[in-house]
Amino acid sequence: MYMAEIKRLDYYLGALPFGNFYVDDCDTLKNFIDSLLDGKPSTMNNTPLTGNVNVTNQSVTILDDLDSIATLTPEYVYDNYFSNDTSTEKTYQTLSFEKDVQTTVSTTVTHGFQIGGKLGAEVKGSVSIPFVADGGVTVSAEISGQYNFSSADTETTTTSQKLIIPSQSGNIRPGYTTRVQIMLAKINIPQTAVHFSGSMSGTVHRDPIPSSVIGLVDYDLYDEVRSLENNCSNSTVGRDTGLVLNNANQSVDFSGSGFFTGSITAFNFYVKITEYPINNSSQENIRWYSIEPKVLNQSIIRHRFPSNSSVNTCNC
């Protein structure tokens, strides 16, 4: 079980300069900052003070090595024997056929951030694992998933395709049997942790700011946070805020966490050819190759499931 939370950067940015009132009491300043991030805005004329700023360098990283945690299961879609009991070489040919396949990926945000605009990024990666059958081929697949850092949700995307597997043909040696097996590669990626990050910099634009209030103007984010940190270290960044003052880039960086899981169908089909003498099946000769299907049609369905204050996970 984990607790999902979203830090309110819009409230933090809108009211951050008010922290100057608390520089003589660092504990009070920390509590003020935490209150903003937890979703309790500072108000002026009963209106929450919010702010917006430039956000750059948003990225998502999968922390585990996918090749080491992914598992692969073959799904046989064709299996037939062709025998040649003559003294001359013959040819076999399979029928072409259609196959419906699905790929499903789920992305979950457990510790995120909300701001005036949507925060988010796409995670991309690849996985390569040996085929469980004989180890004769390595299966590779690309993965991707979209994260919305502003919402503690799980988004599931299912891509459905109807594929056409073209006819396959080959030679059958005299006195031999040729077995042709065509299969899909199903790749399962168990729940794995992700880390996401981004940077905020430049002028914070606050809205609304009552015109009757003197001094409540837009401000430079880096300069304001650096000034407050010089007086009260780890008051506006650090601790469990998920924020870091980046002096090299003159920015305030944020980082959060979540999960990724997927059930992926590798795009290519894999063909296993087994040859052996009709009178001695123990003398096998095995070879593999892959074929690229044709996509007849494709549909994508997305579902979003909001999390409550607590979310149950299963490490099945």
C-alpha positions, -999 to +999 in steps of 0.1 A: +000+000+000+012+035-007-001+070-001-006+090-032+000+128-031+001+158-054+021+188-043+004+221-053+031+241-071+005+267-082-003+277-045+035+275-037+044+299-065+015+322-059+023+329-022+060+322-020+071+358-014+049+359+017+076+337+032+097+368+038+073+375+067+086+344+085+124+346+079+129+352+116+111+320+124+123+292+102+100+266+116+069+287+109+083+293+073+086+256+068+051+250+080+038+278+057+056+262+027+043+227+036+008+241+039+009+256+004+023+224-012-003+203+007-031+223-010-039+250+016-035+282-004-027+316+010-056+340+003-061+376-004-097+390-005-109+353-001-092+344-034-064+318-035-031+332-047-017+311-075+012+314-099+026+300-131+061+298-144+082+282-172+086+245-169+113+227-188+133+194-190+103+172-180+113+135-182+104+101-169+129+073-162+122+036-155+145+027-126+148-011-132+166-029-160+136-041-181+156-069-197+161-084-162+125-082-149+105-089-181+092-124-189+083-138-222+056-164-231+051-177-266+016-180-280+014-205-308-009-195-336+001-221-362+016-256-359+017-282-387+038-310-401+048-316-437+063-349-447+081-359-479+084-397-483+095-394-520+130-392-534+126-357-547+124-323-529+089-309-523+076-275-512+053-267-483+031-236-481+010-223-452-022-204-455-023-167-446-045-158-417-056-130-395-048-125-358-062-101-332-035-089-307-034-064-278-008-044-260-017-028-226+004-004-206-005+013-173+012+044-158+006+055-122+016+087-105+021+083-067+040+116-059+032+144-084+029+181-088+001+204-099+006+238-115-013+262-137-007+240-168-005+203-172+028+187-162+037+155-179+061+135-201+063+103-221+084+074-209+101+054-236+122+023-234+130-011-250+132-047-238+151-076-253+148-111-239+156-146-253+127-166-265+119-193-240+117-220-267+152-233-273+168-198-269+170-197-307+160-160-310+159-128-291+127-108-290+128-071-288+100-046-283+097-008-278+075+005-249+060+039-242+035+054-218+023+089-210+024+104-175+003+133-162+023+145-131-007+166-120-030+137-111-025+107-088-042+084-113-035+052-131-039+055-169-043+023-189-038+024-226-049-007-247-038-009-283-057-035-304-046-045-338-058-070-364-028-084-382-025-104-414+002-132-412+014-138-448+017-173-462+050-190-455+067-215-478+098-236-479+114-269-491+110-304-477+140-326-482+134-362-495+127-385-466+122-357-441+094-342-421+093-304-416+074-289-387+063-253-391+054-234-359+044-197-360+040-179-327+036-145-310+058-132-283+040-120-252+061-098-230+050-091-194+066-062-175+057-064-138+051-032-118+083-013-118+092+021-103+096+053-123+112+086-115+101+119-131+116+153-129+115+188-143+127+224-138+110+257-131+127+290-138+121+326-148+094+350-138+064+338-118+032+353-130+007+355-101-031+357-106-051+372-092-032+400-074-055+427-060-044+461-073-050+476-039-022+455-024+012+472-026+042+450-034+025+419-047+042+418-081+056+391-103+090+379-092+120+358-103+116+323-089+153+314-084+161+348-068+132+345-043+140+309-033+177+316-030+170+346-007+147+326+015+171+297+017+200+320+027+180+329+058+163+295+065+180+265+049+157+238+036+126+258+043+113+263+007+131+233-009+146+200+003+131+179+031+101+160+017+090+188-006+103+171-038+120+204-047+157+213-051+174+246-057+196+242-088+223+269-086+240+258-118+209+263-139+193+289-117+161+269-114+139+251-089+138+214-099+110+190-089+110+152-088+083+127-082+076+090-085+052+064-099+049+030-115+049+014-149+035-020-159+028-036-193+016-066-212+031-062-246+028-082-278+060-080-299+051-068-334+069-095-354+058-131-355+084-158-350+087-189-371+103-221-359+113-247-385+121-282-373+134-308-398+141-345-390+143-378-409+109-395-411+124-427-395+145-408-368+128-379-351+157-375-327+180-360-353+164-326-354+177-295-372+161-263-359+161-228-373+142-196-366+133-165-385+108-136-379+082-122-402+066-087-401+028-088-404+005-064-421-017-042-400-053-044-411-067-020-385-059-005-351-077+010-322-065+027-290-086+029-258-075+048-227-090+045-192-081+067-162-087+054-127-083+081-099-066+070-068-079+076-033-058+086-003-045+050-002-039+027-031-034-011-029-007-026-051+000-062-058+035-076-064+020-106-080 
